[in-house]
Amino acid sequence: MGHRLSKIYTRTGDEGSTGLGDGSRTGKESLRIAALGDVDETNSVIGLLLCEELPDDVRDLLTGIQHDLFDLGGEISIPGATLLGVGQPARLEAAIDRYNATLEPLKEFILPGGCRAAALTHLARTVCRRAERSVVALAHEESVSTAGREYINRLSDLLFVLARHLNRLAGCGDVLWQKGKNA
């Protein structure tokens, strides 16, 4: 990587455009930059979650996900690039199946919450859902890899399951929605 970021401010974006990984420029309000920002925000919230005490297997999984999200960001920042493979969404599916197998079936909707780590995982999930909406919007206008679209969709599902898993480990369980509770 060398000295790729030797100068942090460039002033090239002062007029409202930003550089892409292929050297081209696009507006900062473009669908591509919105998707890139939402994927980056998802990665940042996962970084915040990693500040919590987590089981080693969850920590390792989330750290790998951060690298995958950087790959997805690379795809988005270089139009036409493919950095994610079919194995990455499949790895998330395997993790979903593994963690979900230990959980009670859901009979009610759940509220985001429980222990702090689970609440942060729910936050990561909601930010990931926004990133997915941005990636899908971009895919309607420009090329986005199938693996990239699948990955961001599976990731939000995995984060939901991980939040439930972390609540179970903490002994506090899910926070069940009670329809009309305050009516």
Residue frames relative to the residue before (quaternion, step in Angstrom):
aa qw qx qy qz dx dy dz
M 1.0000 0.0000 0.0000 0.0000 0.00 0.00 0.00
G 0.2598 -0.8115 0.4965 0.1657 3.60 1.15 -0.44
H 0.7117 -0.4054 0.3453 0.4581 3.53 -1.02 -0.86
R 0.0377 0.8611 -0.5041 0.0548 3.53 0.95 0.92
L 0.7896 0.2469 -0.1200 0.5488 3.61 1.00 -0.80
S 0.1733 0.8209 -0.5290 0.1276 3.58 0.87 0.87
K 0.7564 0.1974 -0.1377 0.6083 3.60 1.17 -0.50
I 0.3202 -0.7953 0.4866 0.1680 3.57 -0.48 1.21
Y 0.7600 0.2636 -0.1922 0.5621 3.61 0.89 -0.75
T 0.1525 -0.8114 0.5622 0.0483 3.55 -0.93 0.93
R 0.3261 -0.7650 0.4710 0.2943 3.55 1.28 -0.52
T 0.4922 0.6826 -0.4319 0.3243 3.62 1.24 -0.05
G 0.6983 0.4631 -0.2767 0.4704 3.60 1.19 -0.35
D 0.3877 0.7634 -0.4547 0.2453 3.56 1.26 0.02
E 0.7141 0.4396 -0.2559 0.4809 3.59 1.10 -0.54
G 0.6733 -0.5443 0.2869 0.4100 3.60 1.26 0.25
S 0.6454 0.4474 -0.3615 0.5026 3.59 1.16 0.36
T 0.1679 -0.7741 0.6027 0.0967 3.53 -1.29 0.37
G 0.4989 -0.6689 0.4705 0.2869 3.55 -1.16 0.60
L 0.3058 -0.7210 0.5949 0.1809 3.52 -1.14 0.76
G 0.7073 -0.4952 0.3195 0.3904 3.55 -1.29 0.31
D 0.6841 0.4615 -0.2875 0.4862 3.59 1.19 -0.42
G 0.6259 -0.5649 0.3298 0.4245 3.59 1.29 0.14
S 0.5640 0.5811 -0.4022 0.4272 3.60 1.21 -0.25
R 0.3385 -0.7242 0.5631 0.2094 3.57 -1.28 0.25
T 0.0334 -0.7774 0.6281 0.0060 3.53 -1.20 0.63
G 0.6225 -0.5500 0.4013 0.3859 3.54 -1.23 0.37
K 0.5420 -0.6378 0.4420 0.3226 3.55 -1.06 0.74
E 0.6632 0.4876 -0.2980 0.4834 3.58 1.26 -0.33
S 0.4284 0.7337 -0.4452 0.2828 3.61 1.26 0.00
L 0.6425 -0.5185 0.4040 0.3937 3.54 -1.28 0.43
R 0.6294 0.5508 -0.3331 0.4353 3.57 1.03 -0.80
I 0.6983 0.4506 -0.2774 0.4820 3.58 0.88 -0.89
A 0.5997 0.5404 -0.3619 0.4663 3.61 1.08 -0.63
A 0.6657 0.4897 -0.3012 0.4757 3.60 0.91 -0.90
L 0.6461 0.5189 -0.3166 0.4617 3.57 0.94 -0.87
G 0.6688 0.5004 -0.2976 0.4624 3.59 0.94 -0.85
D 0.6718 0.4915 -0.3031 0.4639 3.58 0.97 -0.81
V 0.6208 0.5069 -0.3403 0.4918 3.61 1.07 -0.64
D 0.6428 0.5155 -0.3153 0.4707 3.58 1.00 -0.82
E 0.6477 0.5080 -0.3198 0.4692 3.59 0.99 -0.80
T 0.6048 0.5384 -0.3519 0.4696 3.59 1.03 -0.72
N 0.6576 0.5084 -0.3020 0.4668 3.56 0.92 -0.92
S 0.6562 0.5182 -0.3105 0.4521 3.59 0.99 -0.81
V 0.6548 0.4912 -0.3206 0.4767 3.59 0.97 -0.78
I 0.6150 0.5120 -0.3488 0.4878 3.60 1.06 -0.65
G 0.6112 0.5406 -0.3432 0.4652 3.61 1.07 -0.69
L 0.6334 0.5126 -0.3187 0.4842 3.57 1.06 -0.77
L 0.6336 0.5275 -0.3188 0.4675 3.57 0.98 -0.86
L 0.6580 0.5247 -0.3098 0.4423 3.60 1.00 -0.78
C 0.5513 0.5876 -0.3976 0.4389 3.62 1.26 -0.08
E 0.5957 0.5644 -0.3502 0.4517 3.58 1.29 -0.31
E 0.5369 -0.5513 0.5015 0.3954 3.54 -1.32 0.22
L 0.0385 0.8015 -0.5889 0.0966 3.54 -0.65 1.17
P 0.5689 -0.5477 0.4627 0.4028 3.58 -1.17 0.41
D 0.6283 -0.5783 0.3679 0.3682 3.57 -1.07 0.74
D 0.6552 0.5179 -0.3326 0.4381 3.60 0.94 -0.82
V 0.6512 0.4924 -0.3130 0.4853 3.61 1.01 -0.76
R 0.6355 0.5286 -0.3256 0.4590 3.59 0.96 -0.85
D 0.6668 0.4957 -0.3032 0.4666 3.59 0.89 -0.91
L 0.6405 0.5256 -0.3194 0.4598 3.58 0.97 -0.86
L 0.6966 0.4775 -0.2775 0.4580 3.58 0.83 -0.99
T 0.6223 0.5278 -0.3421 0.4659 3.59 1.04 -0.70
G 0.6424 0.5057 -0.3169 0.4808 3.59 1.01 -0.78
I 0.6237 0.5386 -0.3272 0.4624 3.56 1.05 -0.78
Q 0.6215 0.5367 -0.3556 0.4464 3.59 0.96 -0.74
H 0.6459 0.5006 -0.3205 0.4790 3.60 0.99 -0.78
D 0.6402 0.5202 -0.3224 0.4644 3.59 0.99 -0.83
L 0.6499 0.5122 -0.3213 0.4605 3.59 0.98 -0.82
F 0.6109 0.5149 -0.3577 0.4835 3.59 1.09 -0.56
D 0.6136 0.5272 -0.3418 0.4783 3.59 1.07 -0.71
L 0.6524 0.5002 -0.3151 0.4741 3.58 0.94 -0.88
G 0.6297 0.5228 -0.3284 0.4715 3.58 1.00 -0.77
G 0.6250 0.5364 -0.3258 0.4643 3.57 1.07 -0.74
E 0.6269 0.5276 -0.3252 0.4721 3.57 1.02 -0.80
I 0.6934 0.4784 -0.2810 0.4597 3.54 0.88 -0.95
S 0.7046 0.4752 -0.2751 0.4496 3.60 0.99 -0.77
I 0.7258 0.2973 -0.2129 0.5826 3.59 1.26 -0.22
P 0.3276 -0.7757 0.4968 0.2101 3.62 -0.08 1.21
G 0.8107 0.2398 -0.2117 0.4904 3.55 -0.89 1.03
A 0.5381 0.6307 -0.4110 0.3790 3.62 1.21 -0.17
T 0.1284 -0.7528 0.6395 0.0885 3.53 -1.25 0.56
L 0.0056 0.8192 -0.5714 0.0494 3.55 -0.50 1.22
L 0.6718 0.4334 -0.2894 0.5264 3.59 1.22 -0.39
G 0.2244 -0.7706 0.5822 0.1300 3.54 -1.07 0.75
V 0.7053 -0.4597 0.3244 0.4313 3.57 -1.27 0.16
G 0.5980 0.5969 -0.3557 0.3995 3.58 1.16 -0.50
Q 0.6306 0.5617 -0.3495 0.4059 3.57 1.06 -0.57
P 0.6659 0.4373 -0.3276 0.5079 3.67 0.84 -0.71
A 0.6230 0.5431 -0.3408 0.4481 3.60 1.04 -0.73
R 0.6181 0.5346 -0.3432 0.4630 3.61 1.05 -0.71
L 0.6457 0.5027 -0.3214 0.4766 3.60 1.02 -0.76
E 0.6276 0.5335 -0.3363 0.4564 3.60 0.99 -0.81
A 0.6459 0.5129 -0.3205 0.4658 3.60 0.96 -0.84
A 0.6548 0.4981 -0.3141 0.4738 3.59 1.00 -0.79
I 0.6080 0.5402 -0.3524 0.4630 3.60 1.01 -0.77
D 0.6783 0.4941 -0.2917 0.4590 3.57 0.83 -0.99
R 0.6584 0.5249 -0.3078 0.4430 3.59 0.93 -0.91
Y 0.7362 0.4092 -0.2438 0.4808 3.61 0.76 -0.98
N 0.6481 0.5277 -0.3278 0.4405 3.59 0.99 -0.73
A 0.5852 0.6056 -0.3640 0.3978 3.60 1.14 -0.62
T 0.6946 0.4684 -0.2752 0.4716 3.60 1.15 -0.52
L 0.6424 0.5577 -0.3066 0.4271 3.60 1.27 -0.20
E 0.5352 -0.5847 0.5013 0.3470 3.53 -1.24 0.54
P 0.5355 -0.6035 0.4617 0.3686 3.61 -1.04 0.63
L 0.4619 -0.6767 0.4999 0.2807 3.55 -1.07 0.75
K 0.1362 -0.7812 0.6056 0.0664 3.55 -0.98 0.91
E 0.7528 0.2147 -0.1177 0.6110 3.56 1.32 -0.34
F 0.5548 -0.5330 0.4904 0.4094 3.53 -1.31 0.20
I 0.2550 -0.7607 0.5726 0.1684 3.57 -1.16 0.53
L 0.4243 -0.6715 0.5509 0.2560 3.50 -1.27 0.57
P 0.5293 -0.5889 0.4801 0.3776 3.58 -1.11 0.52
G 0.5051 0.6395 -0.4633 0.3483 3.58 -0.75 0.96
G 0.3711 0.6872 -0.5775 0.2377 3.49 -1.30 -0.49
C 0.7826 -0.1900 0.1743 0.5667 3.57 -0.77 -0.96
R 0.6923 -0.4966 0.3219 0.4130 3.58 -1.23 0.43
A 0.6596 0.5075 -0.3218 0.4515 3.62 0.86 -0.89
A 0.6550 0.4958 -0.3161 0.4746 3.61 0.97 -0.78
A 0.6389 0.5205 -0.3309 0.4598 3.59 0.97 -0.82
L 0.6578 0.4865 -0.3099 0.4843 3.60 1.00 -0.76
T 0.6180 0.5274 -0.3420 0.4722 3.59 1.10 -0.64
H 0.6266 0.5070 -0.3322 0.4899 3.59 1.05 -0.69
L 0.6197 0.5235 -0.3458 0.4716 3.60 1.01 -0.72
A 0.6405 0.5124 -0.3179 0.4755 3.58 0.95 -0.88
R 0.6293 0.5426 -0.3266 0.4504 3.59 1.03 -0.81
T 0.6976 0.4676 -0.2957 0.4552 3.60 0.82 -0.92
V 0.6294 0.5025 -0.3364 0.4880 3.59 1.05 -0.69
C 0.6292 0.5345 -0.3231 0.4627 3.58 1.05 -0.78
R 0.6246 0.5285 -0.3428 0.4615 3.61 1.00 -0.74
R 0.6332 0.5084 -0.3317 0.4802 3.59 1.04 -0.75
A 0.6308 0.5255 -0.3306 0.4654 3.57 0.99 -0.84
E 0.6327 0.5280 -0.3332 0.4581 3.57 0.99 -0.79
R 0.6438 0.5124 -0.3269 0.4648 3.60 0.93 -0.84
S 0.6590 0.5053 -0.3068 0.4650 3.60 0.99 -0.79
V 0.6518 0.5032 -0.3134 0.4730 3.58 0.97 -0.84
V 0.6481 0.5037 -0.3184 0.4741 3.60 0.97 -0.81
A 0.6351 0.5165 -0.3358 0.4660 3.61 0.95 -0.81
L 0.6437 0.5061 -0.3177 0.4781 3.59 0.98 -0.81
A 0.6626 0.5241 -0.3054 0.4394 3.59 0.94 -0.91
H 0.6072 0.5427 -0.3614 0.4540 3.61 1.15 -0.43
E 0.7451 0.3899 -0.2020 0.5020 3.58 1.19 -0.54
E 0.8038 0.0883 0.0030 0.5882 3.57 1.05 -0.81
S 0.6536 -0.5318 0.3710 0.3903 3.56 -1.28 0.25
V 0.0605 0.7286 -0.6802 0.0539 3.52 -1.06 0.96
S 0.5242 -0.6686 0.4185 0.3211 3.58 -0.82 0.94
T 0.5803 -0.5704 0.4563 0.3602 3.54 -1.19 0.61
A 0.6471 0.5178 -0.3243 0.4562 3.59 0.93 -0.86
G 0.6384 0.5313 -0.3283 0.4499 3.60 1.00 -0.74
R 0.6650 0.4829 -0.2966 0.4864 3.58 0.95 -0.89
E 0.6589 0.4995 -0.3097 0.4695 3.60 0.94 -0.84
Y 0.6464 0.5498 -0.3282 0.4151 3.56 0.92 -0.90
I 0.7043 0.4597 -0.2851 0.4598 3.58 0.76 -0.99
N 0.6195 0.5262 -0.3411 0.4722 3.60 1.13 -0.57
R 0.6813 0.4759 -0.2891 0.4752 3.60 0.88 -0.90
L 0.6151 0.5700 -0.3548 0.4132 3.55 1.04 -0.74
S 0.6547 0.4927 -0.3360 0.4644 3.61 0.89 -0.78
D 0.6244 0.5235 -0.3386 0.4705 3.60 1.05 -0.70
L 0.6550 0.5099 -0.3101 0.4634 3.58 0.94 -0.89
L 0.6531 0.5152 -0.3283 0.4475 3.59 0.90 -0.83
F 0.6022 0.5434 -0.3512 0.4676 3.60 1.08 -0.68
V 0.6851 0.4758 -0.2766 0.4772 3.57 0.87 -1.00
L 0.6519 0.5150 -0.3234 0.4530 3.61 0.96 -0.80
A 0.6070 0.5395 -0.3602 0.4592 3.61 1.03 -0.69
R 0.6588 0.4925 -0.3033 0.4811 3.58 0.93 -0.86
H 0.6369 0.5320 -0.3159 0.4600 3.57 1.00 -0.86
L 0.6794 0.4852 -0.2950 0.4647 3.59 0.87 -0.91
N 0.6194 0.5200 -0.3427 0.4781 3.60 1.06 -0.67
R 0.6406 0.5204 -0.3261 0.4609 3.58 0.96 -0.84
L 0.6675 0.5018 -0.3024 0.4596 3.59 0.90 -0.91
A 0.6852 0.4779 -0.2784 0.4739 3.58 1.07 -0.74
G 0.4593 -0.7171 0.4181 0.3164 3.57 1.30 -0.17
C 0.5970 0.5850 -0.3759 0.4001 3.57 1.16 0.31
G 0.3820 -0.7613 0.4633 0.2448 3.60 1.18 -0.18
D 0.6519 -0.5067 0.4007 0.3972 3.51 -1.37 0.05
V 0.3962 -0.6626 0.5752 0.2704 3.54 -1.26 0.48
L 0.2310 -0.8174 0.5165 0.1081 3.57 -0.32 1.25
W 0.4541 -0.6577 0.5345 0.2748 3.53 -1.07 0.83
Q 0.1374 -0.7662 0.6245 0.0640 3.54 -1.02 0.88
K 0.3513 -0.7689 0.4987 0.1916 3.54 -0.22 1.30
G 0.8559 0.1096 -0.1055 0.4943 3.55 -0.91 0.97
K 0.2254 0.8252 -0.4986 0.1401 3.58 1.21 0.33
N 0.7959 0.2902 -0.1391 0.5129 3.58 0.90 -0.87
A 0.3808 0.7488 -0.4722 0.2670 3.57 1.23 0.32
